[in-house]
Structure formats: C-alpha cells, structure tokens
Amino acid sequence: MATLKVGGEVDAQCTRCKMNLAHTILAMVGPKIVRVRCNTCGGDHAFRGAAGVTDRPKAASTRAPRAASGTPRAEKVVISFDEQLAGKDIASAPKYSPKDTYKVDQVIHHPTFGVGLVTAVRGDKVDLTFRSDTKTLVHGRGGVPTDRPAFSPPTTRQAGPADKPMAEPPPEEEGAAETSLPSGD
Ligand SMILES: [Zn+2]
C-alpha cells in the first residue's frame, strides 16, 4: 500500500468525468482522503473512492461495453431474442417510424411486430430482429440524414444465360416499405 498524503495521487471516481481517474489529494482527515482534484478535468470534489468502492449503490449504471466499436457489422450470433434484448432499454424504445433514423443495436417498438432490435443499417433500410421474424424496414425518411447513406448497389447475382427470367426481388414487408417515393436524386 502506498502511503497516501496530501499532494499524492489516488484513483478516484471523478464526479465530472464520471470515470475512475487519477486525482491529486487535496485534503485528508487522518488516514482518510476527503478532497481531491481530478488530474483530467482539474475539478475539485469530495473523494469518492474508486468505482466499485463507492458507498453509494449507484454503480449499476456502468455503461454497457460497446462491442465491435470499429466495424458496425451485424454478427450472426445464435442467441435468443430475449438475450439480445437483455439490458436494452425496452421501456423507452421509440415507436417505429420510417421518418426516424435508427442505428445498430437500437430497440424500437413496431406496431405490428412488437419489440425489435436493429441488427443492421444499410442506407435507408434497417434490419430488425423481432421475436418471431427478421424484417427489413425503411428509415431515415424524415429528410434529416444523420448518416451519409451507405450506397449498396444491387448485387447482380444472375450471371447465367439471358433466357432466364429475372428473379424478382422479394416483396418488402407491408407497412414497412412505404410505396417507394422518389428519393430525390
Ligand atoms: Zn475529472
């Protein structure tokens, strides 16, 4: 154990940074640290101890670890729908609207399909996993694109002879893909 003294360093929960950070001890009462200064934001505040040692049972709100922060690709992991929704804020899930813009991992509420989890975003389409099915719905039709639409050109799979009739694309889910409005390009 390092001897703690005023002017020394200690890890503490910064009330501003909301993180466990190195702090400089400003004041002590006997062996107890009472006041610290955050080395990161420079703010003075009462010593709180490191996260997990707090006396307040509030630490449950630790941020959920964000998996795969680099590539937003939907991994095909076989876990149950309930597991996928575990820890998600279902209560405040917004109602699905094609005008809203969704992002991967977001929970939304669909009037027909119920609670769904966004598993992929492809331009103006979102893949949603519902309890019984996976749907592709439109989004971001509100006119305020927050994301540059990732352009995915239609994959031409049929490289076969030309006498084959063109396979028709599967019909969009009703209600989901509103009649395709010209998207103004
Ligand atoms: Zn701080």
Residues whose N, C-alpha, C, O or C-beta is under 5 A from the ligand:
A	BS01	ZN	C14 R16 C17 C38 T40 C41 G42
